[in-house]
Amino acid sequence: MLVKRHLLLFFRDKANVFFSMLAIFIIIGLFVLFLGDTMVEAIQANLDHPTEDIRIVVAGLMLGATVAVTSITSCQGALGISVGDKEGPAYDFFSSPISRRKIALSYIASSTIVGIIMTGFSLLLVMAYMMFLGAGLPSLAIWGKLLLTLLLSTLCANSMLYLLTLFVKSKNALAALGSIVGTMVGFLMGIYLPIGQLPTGVGWFIRLFPMSHAASMFRQLLADDHLTRLFAGAPPESLQSLRVFFGVTFVFGEFQSGFWFSAGVLAVTTVLFYAISLAVIQTRKPRS
């Protein structure tokens, strides 16, 4: 019943739903207006390929990361319900016979469901746009990995944000947090600037930020096949350099990340942050 309540509260608030999806609309708009052209020109300067082929690759590289961004913004919007409950009579849930663990799980479950729905919608939107550009339908294997990535991305984003919201006491504070997160994610996901153009210290922070691995996984699935065909006949090191430059893969010394390594990072982060969150909930005293 609590999960149903949280879902109804979220979807009845049309403004909350809209702002949860606003980031992807802004990024797609920026891509169509000028970001896409800038990156297409940069790649085309080194490759003799039709602009349409390069644009598909650039769309997969940039817009793939926006799907991971939607995981963050939609989960944050859904978790606003838990913050709002701290300011109202619903906070008395914690004085009711319902266990703290069940209350926490209701917020986690509802925000996860919202995240999956909204992230799935953004993924379909991006894929529809790529098909409009001329990309074909992914194989069943790619579809399976996309669904896995969608789930892991949502769970990881939700686990990190839920822990943060435990320390947020008001909707005003949550709005301030949202503005900070919204500003940072575009850079942390390598959307506004390719990761290879950022300073070394910032690049390391991005590689260590778990949700950057979600963006990397979406890039691999949406753009890597097209990128490989684009570089057919070119030296292998050229393709690898471009993958690292755009954040398709991450390099840690001699080690280079892949799909399953990044999936492991998301899974471990999810378990760790949920465990910490539940421990914090259990140690808190009920309001008198």
N, C-alpha and C positions, 0 to 999 in steps of 0.2 A: 504493500500500500504506500509506503514512504517513497519508493522509487517512482511509482505512478504519479504521486503528488509532485515530486521534483520535476518530472518531465512535463507535466501539465503547466506548472509555473513557468518553465523556460519557454515553451512553445507558444504560450499565451502572450508573452512579452515580445511583441513583434520587433521592437527596437533592439532588444538584446539579441534576437536571432539575426537581424540585419547587420549589427555591428560585429557579430561573430564571423560573418562572411565578408565583411568590408575589406579586409586585408587582401584577399585573393582578387576581388574586383579591382582594387587599386593597382595591384601588381600587374594584372593582365592589361589594364589600361595603359600603364607605363610601358609595358612590353610592346604593345601595339603602336603607341605613339612615337617612342624613340629608343628605348633600351634595346629592343630587338634589332633595330636597324644598326645601332652602334656595334653590337656584337657580330652581326652578320658581316659588316664591312671589315671588322678586324680579322675574321677568319678567312674571308674571301681574298684578302690581300696576300695570303700565303697559299691559297688553293685555287685551282682553276676548275670550279664546279658551278653549276647553275645556282642562282640565288635561292630558288625554291627548296633545293636539297639542304642547303646550309640553314635556311630558316627553320626547317623541321628539327634539325639538331639543336639549334639555339632554343627553340620552344621547349624541347624536352629537358634541356639543361636548366633553363630558368624557371619555367612554369612547374616542372617536376618538384622543385624545392618549395613552391607555394602550397603544394598539397600538405607537406609537413607543417608549414606555417598554419594552415587551417586547423590541424590537430591541436595546436597550441591555443589559438584564439577561440575556437569553439568550446574546448574544455574549460578555458578560463571563464567564458560567458556562462556555462552551465554551473560552474562552481560558485558563481555569484549568488546562487540560491542559498548555499551554506553560510555565506557571509551575511546575507540579508536576514537569515534566521537568528543570527547572533544579536541583531538589533530589535527583534520582535518577540512576541510571546512564544513563537515556535522554538525558541532556545530552551524552553522548559522540557523539550524532548529529553534533555540530559537529566532531568529530575524524575522522569517517568520510569516505569518498570522495564522499558525497552533497554537492552544492553547498549553500552557505548559502541561496542564493536558493530552491532547491527545498524546503528544510526550512521556510523562512519561508512559502512559498506553500502548503505542506501545512497549516500552522496556520491561515492565512488562509482557505483553501478550506473546511476542516472547520468552522470557527466561522461562516463565512458560511452554509453549508448548515444548520447548527443554527439560526442566526438566522432564516433564511427559514421553516423548518418551524415553529418556535415562534411567530414573529410571525404567520404565516399562520393558525395555530390560534387565536391571540388575536383576530385579525380576524374569523374565522368566529364566535367566541364572542360578540363585540360585536354583530355583525350579527344573530345569532340572537336576542339579547336585544332589539335594536331591533325586529325583526319581531314578537317577543312583545308589544311595546308597541303594535304596530299599523302600523309602517313597512312599506312595500312593498319588493319586490326592486329593487335598482338596475338601471339600464339597462346594456347591453353596454359602452357608452362609459365609464360610471363604473367598471364592473368592470375594464376595461383600465387606467384610471388608478390604481385601487386596487392592482393588481398591480405597476405601475410604481413607485408610492409605496412599497409593501412592499419591493421590491428595493433602491431607493435608500436607504430608511431603514436597512435592514440593512447595506448596504455602507458607508454613512457611519458608523454606530455602530461597526461592526467595525474600520474603519480608524483611528478615534480611539482606541478601546480597545486595539487591538494595539500602537500606538505607546506607550501608557502601560505595558502589560505588559512591554515590553522593558526597562523600568527597575525592574520589580518582581522581587525575588529570592526571595520565599517565599510560600507560601499564606497565612500569617498576614498578611503585608503586603497581599496581594490581598483578603483578607477585610475588612481595615480600609478599603481603597479602595472595596470594594463597599458598605460601610455609608455612606460619604460620598456615593457616587453615588446610592444608593437614597434617601437623605434629600433630596438636591438636585433630583432629576429631577421629583418631583411639583410643585415650585414652578416650575422652569424650563419645564415643559410647560403651566403654567397650569391644573393639575388641582385643587389644593387651594384656590387663589384665582384668580379671573379676572385675566388680565394687566393689565387696566385698573385694578385696585385696588392694584397694587403701585407702590412709589415710582418716580419717573422714571428714576433711575439703574439700578435693577433691571430696569425695562422695556427699557431700551436693551441691557443685557447679554443679556436673553432674545432680543431681536430679532437680536443678533449671534451667538448660539449656534446652530450649524448644525442640531442635532437639533430645535430648536424649529420649524424650517421643516418637518420631517417631521410634527410634530404639527399644524401649520397645514394641511398638505396633506390629512391624514386628516380634519380637521374640515371642510374645504371639501367633500370628497367625501361624507361621511356626514351632514352637518348643513345645508349651505348651501341646498340645494333646499327643505328643510322650513322653514328660517328665512325664505327669500324668500316662501314661501306664507303664512307666519305674519304677515309684515309687508305683505302685499298691501293696497294702498290707503293705507298709511302714507307719510309723506314719505321720499324716498330717503335723506336724510341720517340719518334714524333707524336705518335698516337698516345703513348704513355705520358708524355709531358703534358699534352693537352688534357688528358683525364685528370691529372693531378692539379693542373692550373684551374680547371673549372669545378673541382671538388667532386668529380665522379668517384674517385678513390682518394684515400688519404695515405700519406707516407709517414711512418714512424721509424726513422733511421733506415735500416735495411728492409724493414717490413712494410708491405703495402696492403692496405685493407681490401677486403672483398665483401660480397653480399652477406655471406654467413657470419663473418666476423662482426660486421655492423649490426646484424640481427642479434648476435650474442650480447653486444654492448647495450642495445635497447632492452633486451630481456632482463639482464642483470640489474640495470638501472631501475627498471620497473619494480622488481622484487625488493630491492634495497630501499627505495623511497616509500613504498607502501608499508614495509615493515617498520620503518622509522615513524611514519605517520600514525600507525595503529598504536605504537608504543607511547607516543605523545598523547594520544586520545585517552589511553588507559590511565595515565598519570595525572590527568586533570581532575580537579575537584568540581562537583556539580555546583551550579549557582544557587545560592540560598534565597 
